[in-house]
Amino acid sequence: MNIKVITVGKLKEKYLKAGIAEYAKRLGKFCKFEMIEVADEKAPESLSDSEMATVKDKEGERILNKIKDKEHVIVLAIQGKQRASEEFAKEIADLGTYGKSDITFVIGGSLGTSDAVNKRANDALSFGKLTLPHQLMRLVLTEQIYRAFMINVGSPYHK
């Protein structure tokens, strides 16, 4: 199984990098895991609706350039479907079982993801209504992917 996480912006925090690296190493037993960063679009603090759409569209183009046709794409979005860890684990297992062994997760920039990225997505995942920093979300998502594999192999990690 190949799992890719596409994110907008550069991760600078060492403690987050260390956490992601640890889970990525652990995931090596189960899948090929990669994290791809695309550049964020520089924008002033206050934007009009059309300026926001332009920023999201430019970031969206960069994201879409990293996605292949065969990939099953799951975008992270507050409006997405919330799942329990066990349900998330089953969905990952089912995707592999039914020939969708290339899974790509997308974490958009601070404004979210473009309409084009949302249309390309096969699914939308939410970790709840809380707003989390995008950099922290990378670590949370990576841990949950690892947890899903551990659930699927019956490991006590999830307890």
ABEGO torsion letter per residue (X at the ends): XBBBBBBBEBBABAAAAAAAAAAAAAAAAABBBBBBBBBBBBBBABBBAAAAAAAAAAAAAAAAAABBAABBBBBBBAABBBBBAAAAAAAAAAAAAAGBABBBBBBBBAAEBBAAAAAABABBBBAEABBBBAAAAAAAAAAAAAAAAAAAAGBAAAX
